[in-house]
Amino acid sequence: MAELTALESLIEMGFPRGRAEKALALTGNQGIEAAMDWLMEHEDDPDVDEPLATPVGNVLGREPTSSEQGGPEGPGSPAEEGKLILSEEERQEQTKRMLELVAQKQREREEREEREALERERQRRRQGQELSAARQRLQEDEMRRAAEERRREKAEEIAARQRVREKIERDKVERAKKYGGSVSSQPAAPAQPGSVPSSPSQEPPSKREYDQCRIQVRLPDGTSLTQTFRAREQLAAVRLYVELHRGEEPGGDQAPVQLLSGFPRRAFSEADMERPLQELGLVPSAVLIVAKKCPS
């Protein structure tokens, strides 16, 4: 019967000879179990089949010779007497135990890999939840910014309307100063029908001698406005007065208006807005109709 060495046992269990020798060498020839642990841990290494550069000592699972141990060889020597001779049944039993050990190591490795896979899956789900929460926070921030932008635009629109109203008021004041009078929001007392302004030259009265004219404006909703203007004021002063006092329309937008005369029917153009009231034949009194200006 021959002795079953560690190297032979590993080869018997199906490990390549090169790997078995390398495992025994790197584990210091501490036994089959240590070599098997190394083989199981490093079987996927790219350099697992590369041989060692220089084997040192008794690292390949063989029994050292008597010359290596410094003693005599041959039957009856102390080294020969210390060897364990295995029968065929014992050798098979040892191989069976080694195979069971390999299977156990394989199961342990599979369980470890399964635990690692479960941990990776939990980590992936956790990262997915964190990513979803971050995406939701981003959407909420975008909605918040959009709402703030709408509020800002609305405030700017209100401020722009206020600036337009203020500009209309300033234009009204400038026109009043330019033509030597002011347009009051309260209607002035109508002129006496029988009174005729006196002229220094004692010339016969005529329409051109009226200093004021009384304008009644009929709005689209059926209401009317009445105001007294100077005869030399432009028709634009009447339109400005209407825009300031006609009230807010549904929707908050003030559409431009067009002035019409009642009889004879006439639509005043933009050029007419710069002409004096007396030149347009609206002195001493007239009735105008307000219509929405059609976009050109």
Salt bridges, closest charged atoms under 4 A:
GLU12 OE1 - ARG91 NH2 3.99
GLU21 OE2 - ARG17 NE 3.07
ASP37 OD1 - LYS105 NZ 2.84
GLU43 OE2 - ARG109 NH1 1.62
ASP44 OD2 - ARG109 NH2 2.58
ASP45 OD2 - HIS42 ND1 2.66
ASP49 OD1 - ARG19 NE 2.59
GLU68 OE2 - ARG62 NH2 3.28
GLU80 OE1 - LYS83 NZ 3.33
GLU113 OE2 - ARG109 NE 3.16
GLU119 OE1 - ARG122 NH2 2.84
GLU121 OE2 - ARG124 NH2 2.51
GLU121 OE2 - ARG125 NE 3.14
ASP141 OD1 - ARG144 NH2 2.14
GLU149 OE2 - ARG152 NH2 2.13
GLU156 OE2 - ARG152 NH1 2.42
GLU157 OE2 - ARG161 NH2 3.02
ASP171 OD2 - LYS167 NZ 3.20
GLU248 OE2 - ARG165 NH2 2.70
GLU249 OE2 - ARG246 NH1 3.10
ASP253 OD1 - ARG161 NH2 3.43
GLU270 OE2 - ARG239 NH1 3.01
GLU270 OE2 - LYS293 NZ 2.80
ASP272 OD2 - ARG266 NH2 3.47
ASP272 OD1 - ARG275 NH1 3.27
GLU279 OE2 - ARG275 NE 3.20
